[in-house]
Amino acid sequence: MNAPSPVSVHTPSASYSLTLRVRLSNKTGTLGKVTTAIGRAGGDIGAIDIVGVGQDYVLRDISVDAGSSDHGEAIVEAVRVLEGVEVVNVSDRTFLMHLGGKIEVVSKTPLKTRADLSMAYTPGVARVCEAIHRDPDKLFTLTIKKNTVAVVTDGTAVLGLGDIGPAAALPVMEGKAMLFKEFAGVDAFPICLDTQDPDEIVRVVKTIAPVFGGINLEDIASPRCFDIERRLQEELDIPVFHDDQHGTAVVVLAALLNALKLVGKRMEDIKVVVNGVGAAGVACTKIIMAAGVRNVVGCDQLGALYRGRAEHMNPAKLAYAEMTNPDGERGTVHEVIEGADVFLGLSVPGAITAADLRKMDARPIVFAMANPTPEIMPEEAEPHVAVMATGRSDYPNQINNVLCFPGIFRGALACRATRITEEMKLAAAHAIAGLIGEHELHREYIVPSVFDRRVAEAVAREVEEAAYHSGVARRAAM
């Protein structure tokens, strides 16, 4: 029987990684038939391990990266139909990683004796409680507060999934906590709130705030996220940071700083089209304008935002229209992209085409950050752009918030900052951009790797320094 014909898929990645346990007849060439079938189906083979041997069979585990869930099923079916091959089991490696959750609480001090117990808990702990009661500042030195961040969501704008609710959002928040710990040594805990009422979210976060040194808001839908962040910043004395807005913005600015060096253009001279004026789009606009950009045209599904537009507007969009589009351009994104130097996509897959890129100014820069499928695929854009970036890990120049938020909170916690200022965000962007030397800059290397261990350290250092300059640091400079 012939194997199924190849299917059209995205580039295989570990996020759709399978382990196929297969029983192969002990005949020469059987394994070759399996690997050929997987290759023809578009799978990317990783490890092949023998897990058992019988008189007339070999039991093997084959790890395969696919491009989607459907693609994974097609790969399995391509193997299943082979003569002399039995698919015993298929494991989704991503789901295996999430079994039982991805994080845990671990004691810093072991409890091995009665003395240990008496100091960590009763009666010794009472003296520590009394010390904090007399001097609340000791909370930062005698508890987890000095190094702990709450990752707070209501589950209304999760990744590319949208409003899936707080329970379904928990795996993402666990992942965020992992990134805090892995990249900056910051302890973080997911807080998924079963409410979409801004007043209730603000009240709950304020209520739990004594435990935490910072609040990272995550995946809260626009425009409610703006009001929630603003109120919490005003009513709490610890940093409140909506990463979907500001984390994205910081990394975008870092990438833009280096991209402009490559194409020989200046911030103040360029025209930027921003497609998608939700939380991230607004924050990206604000930070690049703070860095010197003067001409930004923002677009939603109806087209350009401009002063006086009445259709499909809200307070956030009205404010956006007031501060952007100095020439009052109107029309769809396909029209206003003409003559643009930079396209920032924070919207939906397939929002622009190669024909749109050909309308842009010479040596255009395109950051297509819709996930998991960008506004235009790099393969289609590549012939027409000078620099291309996406939000994906399987292409160069990944605009990934992990370059930003661990270091920002590390720096803010180190100096006990009361808030994260615009100066601190700009400092973070310049720190990220500065890690790539002039001789290293390349159209496929404008931001460091997320695994570059220098990033969080550099960001933390510059953010802490900016906090002192901004006057928001409570701890005396060392």
N, C-alpha and C positions, 0 to 999 in steps of 0.2 A: 504494500500500500504506500502511495506517495505521501510525503509530508505536506502540510498546508503551505500555501504560497506565502511569501513574506508579507508582513503588514506594515503600513505606514505609521511610524512612531516618532516620538521625541528622542533626543539623545539619551541612551541608557544612563542611569545614575544609581547610586547606592540607596536613594530614597525608595526605589522600587526593586529592592534586592531580594532574591529568593534563594532558598537552598532546596534543591531537588534531591531526594533520596531515591536512587534508582537501583533496581536489581537487573544486572546485565548477564546475559548468557555468556558462559566462559568460552567464547569463540573469538578468534582473531578479527579485529576490525569493528567489534560492536561499540566500543567506546568512541572510535572515530566517527561512526554513524551518528552517535548522540551529539558530539561536539559540532559536527557539520550541520545537523538539523538546528541546533541552537544558533549557530552563526547565520544560517540562512534566514532564520526568523528574526534576526536583528538583535539577539541577545549578546551581552558582553560577559564572557566567562571569567570568573575569578579562580578560586581554589577548587581543586578536584582531589578528594580524599577517599581512601579505602576505609570502610568501617566494618567490613565483614567479608569473609570468603567461605564459600561452600564447595562441594564437589563439582558442581556444574554451573556455579554463578559467582559473581563478584558484586558486593553491595557497596555503592559509592555515594558520597555526598558531593553534589556539584553546585557551587555558588554562582549565580547568574544575576547581572544587573539588567533590568528592563527599563523601558521609557515611560510606562504607565501601567495601571492595574490591568487594563485590557491587553496590553502588550505582554505582560507576564503570563496571562492565561493562554495567549496564543503560543508562547514559547513552550509552556507545559504541554499543550496539545500536540505541538510538533514533535515532542519527545515521546509522548504517550502512544502515538500511532506506529512507532517503529517496531519492527519484528525483533523479538529477542530482548525487548526492553520492557520492564514493568516499573511504572512510577509508584513507589511505595508510599511516599509522603511528600508534601510540599509545605515548606515553612516560609512565612514572610518574615524576613530578618528584622524589618523595622518594627513589626508588632512584637517580636521576641524581645527587642531592646526595651519596650515599654511595659513588659510584664511586671506587675507589682509596683509600677511607678519608677521614675528615674532618679529620685533624690531620697535622702534620709537624713535624720538628725543623729549626729554622733557626739558623744561626750568628749570634751577636751581633756578632762581629768578623770582617770580611772578611779573607781570606788572599790578598793581592795580590803580596807580595814575599817574598824569602827571609827577610828580617828578621821579617816577620809570622809565617812558619812557624816560625822558630827560637824565637820567644817563646811561641807558642801550643802548640807541641809540642816535640820534642827539638831542642836540649838545654835550652832555657830552662825547660820545664815541670818539670824535675827539682828545681830550687831551690824551686818552689812545693810540690812533694810533700814535700820535706824540711822545709819550714816547718810543714806540717800534721802531719807525724810528730812534730815537737818540741812543737807546741802544737795539740792536736786541735780546740780552739775555733775555729781559723782555717778549719776546714771550712765554717763558716757564711758566712764572708766571701769565700773564695777559690774556691768551687765553686757549682754550681747548688742545693746543699742548702738554701740560705736561702730559696728561692722555689719549691720543687718539692714536689708532693704525689703520692703513689701512690694511684690509684683501684683498689682491690683487690676482686675478686669471685670466687666459685666458680660463679656462674650458676645458683644454685638457687632464687632468688626474684625473677626479673626482671620489673619493671613488673607488668602484668597477665598475664604469660605463664607465670610459674611456673618450674619446673625445666627450663630449655632448654639448660643446659650452658655452659661457659666460652667456647667459640668463638662460639656464637650470641649471647652476651651482649656481645661486643666492640663492636658498633655503639653500644650504650647507654653503655659506658664511654668510648668516643671522644667521644660527645656530652657526657658529664660533664666531660671534659677541656676541651672547647670552652667550656663555661660558666664554668669556673674562669678561663680566660684572658680571655674576653670581658668578664666582669663584674667581675673583681678583679685582673687582671694576674698571676694565679698560674699558673705552669707545672705541668701535671699530665700524668701518663702512665698509660694503662690497664694493669693487671696482672691477667690472667684466669688463674686457677689451675685446673689439671685434677685437682682432688682435692676431696673433701667431708669429708676427715678433719680435724677441728678441730686435732689435734696437728700435722699436717703444714702446715696453713694458718698456724698460729702460727709454726712453725719457718721456713717460707719467708719470711714477712713480716719476721721478725727478721733473717734473713740478708740481705735486700736493704735494710734500713732505713738503713744508712749513707749511701745516696744521697739520701734524702728528708728534708724538714723536717717532714712530716706524713703520716699514713695516713688515707685516706678509705675506710672499708669500705662496700661497696655490694651490695645485692641478695643477701645471704646469708640463707638461710632461718632462721626461728625454730624451736626455741629455741637452736640452735647459735650463732647470732650473738651472743647474750648472753655466752656463755662465751669466745668468741674475742675479743670486744672487751675484756672484763674482763682476760683474761690479757695481751693486748698492752699495755693501759694500765699494767699492773703491771710488765711486763718491758722496755718501751721508755721512752726519755727524750724522746720527741717526741709531739705530740698524735695521738691515735687517736680517730676520730669515725665512728660508724656512722650515716650520713646518713639512712637509712630510718627509724631511730629518732628521732634527736635533731633532724635538720633538719626533719622533719615536725612534731615537737613544738614547736620554736621558732616556726614560722610559725603553727601552730594557736593557741599562746598569744597571739601578736601579734594575730591576728584576733579572738580571744575578748576581749582587753582592750578593743578598740574596739567590738565588738558589744555588750558589756555596758554601755558608755557610752550607746549608742543606746537600749537598752531600760530603762535606769535600774535595773540590778540589780548586786549586789555578789558578788564571788567567794565569800565565806564563806557566802552565803545560798542559793546555787543547788544544784540537783540535776543532775548530768551523767550521761547514759547513754552508755557507750562500747561500740559494737558492733564486735567484732574486737579480741582481746587478744593479737595477735602483737607483733612488734617495735615497730611504730609505735604501736599501741594502748597498750602498756605505757609507752612513753616519753611519750606525750601525757598519760597519767594522772599520771605522776610530776611532770611540769613544771607542770601546772595545780594539783596539790596543793601543790607548792612555792610557787605564787603565791597560795595561800589557799583553794582549793576544799576543802571538807570531805566532801561527799557525792558519791561516784562509784560507779556500779554498772556493772561490766563484764560483757559478754555474749559468749559464743562460740556455736557452732551448737546447743548444748544449752540455752542460756539463761544466766541470771545466775550469776556466780561468787560463792560465799559460803563462809564458814568452815565446814569440815566436808564440803564437797562432794567426792565420791570419783570420780565418773564423768568420764572424758576429762580428767584432770588431768595436769600435769607440774610440775616444780619451779618454773618461772616462773609458772604459773597459781596454784600453792599460795601463793607469796609475794604475788601480786597479791590473792588473796582475803583474805589477812591484813591488807592495808593499805587495803582499800576496803569498800564496802557496809556502812556502820556499822549499818544497820537490819536486816541479814540478809535482804534481799528475795530472793525466789525467783520463778521463772517465766521465760517467754520474753521476748525483747526487746519484743514487742507488749504484754506485761503490765507490765513494770517501767518502760516509757516513760511510764506514767501519772504526771502531775504533774511530769515533768522539765522543766527550764528549757532544757537544752542537750542535743542529740544529736550525738555525734561518731561518724561512720561510717568505719571503716577495714576494711571487710569485703568484701561481695559486692554485685553489682547487685540492685536490687529487694528489699533486706532489710526495708524498711519501706514503709508505704502512707500515703495521705492520712488514713485513719481513725486511724492511730497518731498523726499530728501533732495531730489534734483532741483527743487525750487529754492532750497536754502542757499545761504551765502557760501563763498568758497571755504573749503576745509571745515565743514560743519562738524559739530559735536552732538552726539545723540546718546542720552541716558534713557533707555527704555526699561522702566523698573516695575511694570506690572508683573505680578507673580501668580502662578508659575510660568505663564506665557506672556512675554513682553509685547509692547505696542507694535514692535516690528522685530522679527527674528534677526539675529546677527548675520546669518548667512545671506539674507536678502539685503541687509543694510550695508554690508562690508564694502562693496564696490563704490559706494557713494559718500562715505563718511571718512573723516580724518581720525576720529576717536569714537569708539562705541563702548558703552557700559550697560549692564543689566543688573537685576537683582539675583541672578542665578549663579550657583557655584560651579556649573559646568561650562562656563564661558569666562574669558578674561575680564578683568575690571569689575568684580562683583561689588555693588553698592550694598554693603551689609552693615546693619546697625551694630553688630558685635565689635566692629572697629571703634565704636564710640562709647556706648553706655557703660561698659565695665570700668573703663578708665575715668570717665566723668564722675561716676559715683565714688570710685576709689579716691580721687582727688578731693571731692566734696566732703567725704567722710573724714579724711585725714585732717582737715582743718576745721571740721565741725561747722561747715557752711550752713547758713540759714536758708539759702535758696541757690538756684543755679541761674546766673545772670547771662545776658547776651555776650558779655566779654568772655565769660567762661566757655560758652559754646564756640565762639570764634577762635579762642585759644586751642580748643580741642581740634577744630578743623585744620588749623595751621600745623599743629603737632603731627596729625596723621599725614598730611601732605608732605611735611618736611622730612619724613623718614625715607623718602625716595630722593636720592641725590640727582643733581642735574644730569650727570653722565649715565644714570640708570633709567631715566625717563624714556618710556616707549609707548606707542599707541595701545599696546596691550598690557601696560604696567603703569597705571596712574594712581593706584592705591595699593597699599601693602596687602599681603595675604592676611586673612583672618587668623592664621596660625603663627603670624610673626609676633613673637613674644615681646618685642620692643614696644608694640603699639600701646597697650594698656599702661605701661610704665611711663611712656612719653606723654600720653594724654593726661594721666593723673598728675604728673609733675607740672605741666603747663596750666591745667585747670586749677590746681591748688594755688599756684602763683597768681592767677587771674582773680581768684576768690579774695586773696589779700588785697589786691589792687581795687577790687570792687567794694571792699568794706563789708563783706558778708561772712568773713571767717571769724569764728569765736575763739579758736585756739591761737595762742600767740605763735608767731612765726619762729621756726627753729633757727 
